[in-house]
Amino acid sequence: MARAQADPSYEEHLSGPPFAAVLAAAIGTFVLGVFTTLAEVSAGLKEWLQFRDPVGPLSGKTTLAVAAWAVSWLVLGIAWRRKEIDMTRVIVAAAVLIGLGLLGTFPSFFEQFAPE
């Protein structure tokens, strides 16, 4: 706190808000991968995710992924707005979530879970 009092611009350079954006993007990516895979597993979920008929279940998957991104960015942004965040932890968590999310969107992965 002493540093913030000595330098009024200190708060403008806190790492919390940008890392909130990074982690939120990773959460959105992960949610997209999860719903892509789960839609292949469950016909009921696949049907429920069909928010718009011309688009099919992709409309629900992307809508929920964007909602997860927006909500997590809002929550993390508020929680971390005046904090210094450990860069390593956020980058590792984001990399893992993005990797898993991307994996979940590859047909060679999610088609393995399709009922035969």
C-alpha positions as CSV (number, residue, x, y, z in Angstrom):
1,M,0.0,0.0,0.0
2,A,2.9,2.4,0.7
3,R,3.9,2.2,-3.0
4,A,0.4,3.1,-4.1
5,Q,0.4,6.2,-1.8
6,A,3.8,7.3,-3.0
7,D,2.9,6.9,-6.7
8,P,-0.7,7.7,-7.6
9,S,-0.3,6.1,-11.1
10,Y,0.7,2.7,-9.5
11,E,-2.9,1.5,-9.6
12,E,-3.0,2.0,-13.4
13,H,-0.3,-0.7,-13.8
14,L,-1.6,-3.5,-11.6
15,S,-1.6,-6.9,-13.2
16,G,-5.0,-8.0,-12.1
17,P,-7.2,-6.6,-14.8
18,P,-5.2,-7.8,-17.8
19,F,-4.7,-11.2,-16.3
20,A,-8.4,-11.4,-15.6
21,A,-9.0,-10.9,-19.4
22,V,-6.4,-13.6,-20.2
23,L,-7.9,-16.2,-17.8
24,A,-11.5,-15.3,-18.9
25,A,-10.6,-16.0,-22.5
26,A,-9.1,-19.4,-21.5
27,I,-12.2,-20.2,-19.5
28,G,-14.4,-19.4,-22.6
29,T,-12.2,-21.6,-24.7
30,F,-12.4,-24.4,-22.2
31,V,-16.2,-24.2,-22.0
32,L,-16.5,-24.3,-25.8
33,G,-14.4,-27.5,-25.9
34,V,-16.4,-29.1,-23.1
35,F,-19.8,-28.4,-24.7
36,T,-18.5,-29.6,-28.1
37,T,-17.4,-32.9,-26.6
38,L,-20.5,-33.3,-24.4
39,A,-22.8,-32.6,-27.3
40,E,-21.3,-35.6,-29.0
41,V,-21.9,-37.7,-25.9
42,S,-25.5,-36.7,-25.3
43,A,-28.2,-36.4,-28.0
44,G,-30.4,-34.6,-25.5
45,L,-27.7,-32.0,-24.8
46,K,-27.0,-31.7,-28.5
47,E,-30.7,-31.0,-29.1
48,W,-30.8,-28.5,-26.2
49,L,-27.8,-26.6,-27.6
50,Q,-29.6,-26.0,-30.9
51,F,-30.7,-22.4,-30.1
52,R,-31.1,-21.6,-33.8
53,D,-32.1,-24.3,-36.3
54,P,-30.1,-23.0,-39.2
55,V,-26.9,-23.0,-37.1
56,G,-27.5,-26.2,-35.2
57,P,-25.9,-27.0,-31.8
58,L,-23.0,-24.7,-32.6
59,S,-25.3,-21.8,-31.7
60,G,-25.6,-23.0,-28.2
61,K,-22.0,-24.0,-27.8
62,T,-20.7,-20.6,-28.8
63,T,-23.4,-18.7,-26.9
64,L,-22.5,-20.5,-23.7
65,A,-18.8,-20.1,-24.3
66,V,-19.2,-16.4,-24.8
67,A,-21.4,-16.2,-21.7
68,A,-18.7,-18.0,-19.6
69,W,-16.1,-15.7,-21.0
70,A,-18.1,-12.6,-20.2
71,V,-19.1,-13.7,-16.7
72,S,-15.7,-14.9,-15.8
73,W,-14.1,-11.7,-17.1
74,L,-16.6,-9.6,-15.0
75,V,-16.1,-11.6,-11.9
76,L,-12.3,-11.9,-12.2
77,G,-12.0,-8.2,-13.2
78,I,-13.8,-7.1,-10.1
79,A,-12.0,-9.5,-7.8
80,W,-8.6,-8.6,-9.2
81,R,-9.0,-4.9,-10.0
82,R,-6.6,-3.7,-7.4
83,K,-4.3,-6.7,-7.1
84,E,-1.0,-7.9,-8.3
85,I,-1.4,-11.4,-9.7
86,D,1.2,-14.1,-10.1
87,M,1.9,-14.2,-13.8
88,T,3.2,-17.7,-13.8
89,R,0.1,-19.2,-12.2
90,V,-2.3,-17.4,-14.6
91,I,-0.3,-18.2,-17.7
92,V,0.0,-21.9,-16.8
93,A,-3.8,-22.1,-15.9
94,A,-4.7,-20.3,-19.2
95,A,-2.4,-22.5,-21.2
96,V,-3.9,-25.7,-19.7
97,L,-7.5,-24.4,-20.2
98,I,-6.9,-23.3,-23.8
99,G,-5.1,-26.6,-24.6
100,L,-8.0,-28.6,-23.2
101,G,-10.6,-26.4,-24.9
102,L,-8.9,-26.7,-28.2
103,L,-8.6,-30.5,-27.8
104,G,-12.3,-30.7,-27.1
105,T,-13.1,-29.0,-30.5
106,F,-11.1,-31.4,-32.6
107,P,-13.3,-34.0,-34.4
108,S,-10.7,-36.7,-33.9
109,F,-11.1,-36.2,-30.2
110,F,-14.8,-35.6,-29.6
111,E,-16.0,-38.2,-32.1
112,Q,-14.4,-40.9,-29.9
113,F,-17.2,-40.2,-27.4
114,A,-20.0,-40.6,-29.8
115,P,-22.4,-43.5,-29.2
116,E,-22.1,-46.2,-31.8
